[in-house]
Amino acid sequence: MAQFLFALSRGPEDPVRAVRAFFLAKVAAGKGHEVTVFLLDDAVYWSNLGMAETVRIPTGDALIDQIRALQEKGVRILVCKPCAEARLISGDDLPPNFAISTAPDMIDIAAEAKVFSF
């Protein structure tokens, strides 16, 4: 199986891209691929599941459903440390399967993975 990295920088200002990134990550994980989602810039807000619960896009897809499916599959969702700190999000605030990470980690993952950027 392949390794995929979904890098998402879009937050509440672009919910359609955010849902699509998580949806495609879910599809890849469902096919048995190794998947990592990396949240940076305003996408770190999606680590607040209360905020994610409010997002549904025109296709009917809900962001929280995509995130819950990834959590159930054990997919790592990494949150950019400086991006989170700038938005007052700490590691203690993160739900299961979410972890603080850094740009060097993202680059290491990208070196071995097929990368999707949203």
Protein Blocks (a to p, Z undefined) as FASTA:
>chain_A
ZZdddddfbdfklmmlmmmmmmmmmmmmmnopacddddehjllmmmpmklmmmpccfkop
afklmmmmmmmnopacdddfklmmmnopafklpcehiacddfklmmmmmmmmccddZZ
